[in-house]
Amino acid sequence: MTDEKGHLKVFIGMAPGVGKTYRMLQEGVAEAQDGRDVLIGYVEPHGRAETIEQVDGLEVLPRRTVVYRGRPLEEMDLPAVLARGPELCLIDELAHTNAPGLEHEKRYEDVRDVLDAGIDVFSTVNVQHLESLNDQVTQLTGARVRETIPDEILAAADEVVLIDLTPEALIARLRAGKVYRPERVQAALENFFKIENLSALRETALRQVAEDVEIKRLVREPELATRRDEDGLAIAAPDAPQAIVERLLALVTLAPHSEHVVRRAWRSAQRLDAELDVLVVRPPGRSPSAEDRRRLEELRRLTAMLGTRLRVEEGEDVASVAIAVARSLGSTYVLMGTPAPRRGLSRLGSAPGQSLLLRLLRELPGVDVRVVADPTLRAPAGEAPIVEQASD
């Protein structure tokens, strides 16, 4: 095993069928022709003839079979990959969930082991599998993606390649039977593969890769982040003050909408190159219900996947606790969810007539406070939103 980590190259697309696996195999073949030792650790061709043709000429590692609930499941043989020790390993479907009983729960964890062994990896993923985009994709497509990867996996990749295809071209491939078997085509067209879904996902994929490229560029060349004047010229003063270090605090409850707040806060933190803390304030001296414990564990899972910190504090006055935590951490932003319907903001703060939002604004001067909207309350396009009048 080498001390030098392998390099990760990820091929990302907006949806199944755009050609991620095909392109990965193409580049794997080219690497082999250049004399590199290339191994296919796992490839899922989905019966696509064009993809299967690309496998010819490359060494394919036999899969191992795991029996789960009486059904045989084929998985990548991680120990065999490490024992074989190729220069480059092609491992499809980064977000795949492994069968129970294997070394890791998720394939991206297998990939980490392969990289740690000094082996380069080519892999594939769809943009909807990024954890921080989970709510956005659900809102766009109406379908919740269950298999996700931490955004840090993509951020840590040495190279990200966007496999772009217009929605019209992808639908043409689908109709031609190049994506799914014929019996699945019509259902796909009526659900996930609607033109508006694909257009939104394509835009999301383009934006994601653009942000990733920009972040990597600034890491390589930090001087490019220098402040510029109105003519676009860099302002470089030797005694100029250092840029303010941003730190975000997401104030959440154990309600379902809180996961959306965490994901939006995380993406905001990434754009600001900021630290993120997530705070839950619980009433003191009360035993949490089974549902509360479940929701808290889901928040722990989400924050762990995003690589941020979850703080659980006790206090009757949510505002006081949040203000004290924000001050102690040096938070420059506070993000919170919308109040529950019909309750009004005043119920969230303990002081009579003062809402949590107003108390944060008044007692944290210089700190930006943002309310993250609940997308489930958003009025459909073309309809006027429903506005509830507050009672006097």
C-alpha positions in Angstrom: 0.0 0.0 0.0 1.3 3.4 -1.0 1.4 6.5 1.2 0.1 8.6 -1.7 -3.7 8.7 -2.2 -5.2 7.9 -5.5 -6.9 10.6 -7.7 -10.6 10.7 -8.1 -12.4 11.6 -11.3 -16.2 11.9 -11.2 -18.4 11.9 -14.3 -21.6 13.7 -13.3 -24.9 14.2 -15.2 -28.4 15.4 -14.8 -30.2 12.0 -15.1 -29.7 8.3 -16.0 -29.0 7.8 -19.7 -26.9 10.9 -20.4 -23.8 8.7 -21.0 -21.8 8.9 -17.8 -20.8 5.2 -17.7 -20.1 5.2 -21.4 -17.7 8.2 -21.1 -16.0 6.7 -18.1 -15.4 3.5 -20.0 -14.2 5.4 -23.0 -11.6 7.2 -20.9 -10.7 3.9 -19.2 -10.0 2.3 -22.5 -7.8 5.3 -23.5 -5.8 5.0 -20.3 -5.3 1.3 -20.9 -4.1 2.0 -24.5 -1.6 4.5 -23.0 -0.1 1.6 -21.0 -1.8 2.0 -17.6 -3.0 -1.0 -15.6 -6.8 -0.5 -15.7 -9.4 -2.7 -13.8 -13.2 -2.5 -13.9 -14.2 -2.9 -10.3 -17.9 -2.5 -11.0 -19.8 -1.3 -14.0 -23.6 -1.3 -14.4 -24.3 -1.2 -18.2 -28.1 -1.5 -17.6 -28.3 -3.7 -20.8 -27.2 -0.8 -23.0 -25.4 -2.3 -26.0 -23.2 0.8 -26.6 -22.0 0.7 -23.0 -21.4 -3.1 -23.1 -19.2 -2.7 -26.2 -16.9 -0.4 -24.3 -16.2 -3.1 -21.7 -14.5 -5.3 -24.2 -10.7 -5.2 -23.9 -10.7 -4.2 -20.2 -10.1 -6.5 -17.3 -13.3 -7.0 -15.3 -13.2 -8.0 -11.7 -15.7 -10.8 -10.9 -18.5 -9.6 -8.6 -19.3 -11.2 -5.3 -22.7 -12.5 -4.6 -24.4 -11.6 -1.3 -27.7 -13.3 -0.3 -30.1 -10.8 1.4 -33.6 -11.9 2.4 -33.3 -14.9 0.2 -32.3 -12.9 -2.9 -28.8 -13.0 -4.4 -27.3 -9.5 -4.9 -24.2 -8.8 -6.9 -21.8 -6.3 -5.4 -18.2 -5.0 -6.0 -15.6 -7.2 -4.4 -13.6 -4.5 -2.4 -11.0 -6.9 -0.9 -10.3 -8.3 -4.4 -9.8 -4.7 -5.8 -7.3 -3.9 -3.0 -5.5 -7.2 -3.4 -5.3 -6.8 -7.2 -4.0 -3.2 -6.8 -4.4 -1.7 -10.3 -3.2 1.8 -11.2 -6.8 2.8 -12.1 -10.1 1.3 -11.1 -13.5 2.1 -12.7 -16.3 2.0 -10.1 -19.8 2.9 -11.3 -22.7 4.4 -9.3 -21.0 6.3 -6.5 -24.3 6.7 -4.5 -25.1 3.0 -4.5 -26.1 1.4 -1.2 -24.3 -1.9 -0.6 -26.0 -5.1 0.6 -25.9 -5.5 4.4 -22.9 -7.4 5.7 -20.3 -5.9 3.4 -17.3 -3.7 4.6 -19.2 -0.5 4.1 -22.8 0.6 3.8 -22.2 2.9 0.8 -20.1 2.5 -2.4 -18.5 6.0 -1.9 -17.0 4.5 1.3 -15.5 1.6 -0.8 -14.1 4.3 -3.1 -12.4 6.0 -0.2 -10.6 2.8 0.7 -9.5 2.3 -2.9 -8.1 5.9 -3.0 -6.4 5.4 0.3 -4.6 2.4 -1.2 -3.1 4.7 -3.8 -5.3 3.6 -6.6 -6.8 6.1 -9.0 -10.6 5.9 -9.4 -13.1 6.9 -12.2 -16.7 7.0 -10.9 -20.1 8.3 -11.9 -23.0 10.0 -10.1 -26.2 12.0 -11.0 -26.6 15.5 -9.6 -29.8 14.5 -7.7 -27.8 12.2 -5.5 -25.9 15.1 -3.8 -27.3 15.3 -0.2 -27.5 19.1 -0.1 -29.7 19.1 -3.3 -32.1 16.5 -1.9 -35.0 19.0 -1.1 -34.5 20.9 -4.3 -34.6 17.8 -6.5 -37.7 16.6 -4.7 -39.4 19.9 -5.3 -38.4 19.9 -9.0 -39.3 16.3 -9.8 -41.8 15.3 -7.1 -39.7 12.2 -6.2 -37.5 11.9 -3.1 -34.1 10.5 -3.9 -33.2 7.9 -1.2 -29.6 7.2 -2.1 -27.3 10.3 -1.6 -23.6 11.1 -1.1 -22.1 13.8 1.0 -21.2 16.8 -1.1 -17.7 16.7 0.3 -17.1 13.6 -1.9 -17.6 15.6 -5.1 -15.8 18.6 -3.6 -12.8 16.4 -2.8 -12.6 14.9 -6.3 -9.5 15.9 -8.3 -11.6 16.3 -11.4 -15.3 16.6 -12.1 -16.5 16.1 -15.7 -20.1 17.1 -16.7 -21.7 14.8 -19.2 -24.2 17.2 -20.7 -27.1 16.4 -23.0 -30.2 18.4 -23.9 -33.5 17.2 -22.4 -34.8 16.6 -26.0 -31.8 14.4 -26.9 -32.2 12.4 -23.7 -35.9 11.8 -24.3 -35.0 10.7 -27.8 -32.5 8.2 -26.4 -35.2 7.0 -24.0 -37.8 6.5 -26.8 -35.2 4.6 -28.8 -34.7 2.1 -26.0 -31.2 3.3 -25.2 -31.9 4.1 -21.5 -34.5 1.6 -20.2 -36.2 -1.6 -21.4 -39.2 -0.9 -23.7 -41.7 -1.8 -21.0 -40.4 1.0 -18.7 -40.2 3.8 -21.3 -43.8 5.1 -21.1 -43.8 5.2 -17.3 -40.5 7.1 -17.3 -41.8 9.6 -19.8 -44.8 10.3 -17.6 -42.9 10.7 -14.4 -39.2 11.5 -14.0 -38.3 12.2 -17.7 -40.7 15.1 -18.2 -39.0 17.9 -20.2 -39.5 20.4 -17.4 -37.9 18.1 -14.9 -34.9 17.4 -17.1 -34.4 21.1 -17.9 -34.4 22.0 -14.2 -32.0 19.1 -13.4 -29.7 20.1 -16.3 -29.5 23.7 -15.0 -28.8 22.4 -11.5 -26.0 20.1 -12.8 -24.4 23.0 -14.8 -24.5 25.3 -11.8 -23.1 22.6 -9.5 -20.1 21.9 -11.7 -19.5 25.7 -12.3 -19.4 26.3 -8.6 -17.1 23.3 -8.1 -14.7 24.5 -10.8 -14.7 28.1 -9.3 -14.0 26.8 -5.7 -11.1 24.6 -7.0 -9.8 27.5 -9.0 -9.7 29.8 -5.9 -8.1 27.1 -3.8 -5.3 26.8 -6.4 -5.0 30.5 -6.9 -6.3 32.3 -3.8 -5.1 35.7 -5.2 -8.0 35.5 -7.6 -10.4 36.1 -4.7 -8.9 39.6 -4.3 -11.5 42.4 -4.1 -11.8 44.3 -7.4 -12.8 47.9 -8.3 -15.6 49.1 -10.6 -13.3 48.5 -13.7 -12.6 44.9 -12.6 -9.0 45.7 -11.5 -7.7 44.1 -8.4 -7.3 46.3 -5.3 -4.1 45.1 -3.7 -3.0 47.1 -0.6 -0.3 45.6 1.5 -1.9 46.9 4.7 -5.5 46.0 3.7 -7.6 44.4 6.4 -8.2 40.7 6.2 -11.5 39.5 4.8 -14.2 38.8 7.4 -14.4 35.0 8.2 -18.1 34.1 8.0 -19.8 31.6 10.3 -23.4 30.4 9.9 -25.7 29.2 12.6 -28.8 27.2 11.5 -31.5 27.3 14.1 -33.8 24.3 13.6 -36.5 22.3 15.4 -37.4 18.6 15.2 -40.1 19.4 12.5 -39.7 17.8 9.1 -38.9 21.1 7.4 -35.7 21.4 9.5 -33.7 19.2 7.1 -34.5 21.6 4.3 -33.2 24.5 6.5 -30.0 22.5 7.1 -29.4 21.8 3.5 -30.0 25.4 2.4 -27.7 26.6 5.2 -25.0 24.2 4.1 -25.1 25.4 0.5 -25.0 29.0 1.7 -22.0 28.2 3.8 -20.2 26.6 0.8 -20.8 29.7 -1.3 -19.5 31.9 1.5 -16.6 29.6 2.3 -18.0 29.6 5.9 -18.2 27.3 8.9 -21.7 26.0 9.7 -23.2 25.1 13.1 -26.7 23.6 13.5 -28.6 24.3 16.8 -31.6 22.5 18.3 -33.0 23.9 21.5 -35.0 21.4 23.6 -37.2 22.1 26.6 -35.4 21.1 29.8 -36.5 18.3 32.1 -38.7 16.6 29.5 -38.2 13.1 28.1 -38.2 13.2 24.3 -40.9 11.2 22.6 -40.0 8.3 20.3 -40.7 10.6 17.3 -38.5 13.3 18.6 -35.6 10.8 19.1 -36.1 9.6 15.6 -36.1 13.1 14.2 -33.0 14.0 16.2 -31.2 11.0 14.8 -32.1 12.0 11.3 -30.7 15.4 11.9 -27.5 13.8 13.3 -27.2 11.7 10.2 -27.7 14.6 7.9 -25.2 16.9 9.6 -22.7 14.1 9.8 -23.1 13.5 6.0 -22.7 17.2 5.3 -19.6 17.4 7.6 -21.0 20.0 9.9 -21.7 20.2 13.7 -25.0 19.6 15.5 -25.4 21.3 18.9 -28.3 20.2 21.2 -29.0 22.7 24.0 -31.7 22.9 26.6 -33.7 26.0 27.5 -37.3 27.2 27.9 -36.5 30.4 26.0 -35.3 29.5 22.5 -34.3 33.0 21.6 -32.0 33.4 24.6 -30.3 30.2 24.0 -29.8 30.9 20.3 -28.5 34.4 21.0 -26.0 33.1 23.6 -24.8 30.4 21.2 -24.5 32.8 18.3 -22.4 35.2 20.4 -20.2 32.4 21.8 -19.5 31.0 18.3 -19.0 34.4 16.6 -21.8 33.7 14.1 -22.2 36.2 11.3 -25.4 34.7 9.9 -28.3 33.0 11.5 -30.8 31.0 9.4 -34.1 29.8 10.7 -37.2 28.1 9.3 -40.6 29.6 8.9 -43.0 29.3 11.8 -45.7 26.7 11.9 -49.0 27.8 10.1 -51.5 29.7 12.3 -49.1 30.1 15.1 -47.4 33.4 14.1 -43.8 34.4 14.9 -44.6 35.6 18.4 -45.0 32.1 19.7 -41.4 31.3 18.9 -39.9 33.8 21.4 -40.6 33.9 25.0 -41.0 37.6 25.5 -44.6 38.7 25.1 -45.2 40.5 21.8 -41.7 39.7 20.5 -41.0 37.1 17.9 -37.9 35.0 17.7 -37.0 36.8 14.5 -37.2 40.3 16.1 -35.3 39.3 19.1 -32.5 37.9 17.0 -32.4 41.1 15.0 -32.4 43.4 18.1 -30.0 41.4 20.2 -27.5 40.3 17.6 -26.6 43.6 15.9 -24.3 43.1 12.9 -25.5 39.6 12.4 -27.6 38.8 9.2 -30.7 36.8 10.0 -32.5 34.9 7.2 -35.8 33.0 7.2 -35.7 29.9 5.0 -39.1 29.4 3.3 -40.8 26.1 3.5 -41.2 25.0 -0.1 -44.3 23.0 0.7 -46.1 26.2 1.5 -45.3 27.8 -1.9 -48.2 28.6 -4.1 -48.2 26.8 -7.5 -47.2 29.0 -10.5 -50.0 31.2 -11.7 -51.8 31.1 -8.4 -51.9 33.9 -5.8 -50.4 32.8 -2.4 -52.8 32.4 0.5 -52.2 35.1 3.1 -53.5 34.7 6.6 -54.3 37.9 8.4 -52.9 38.3 11.9 -55.4 39.0 14.5 -55.1 42.4 16.4 
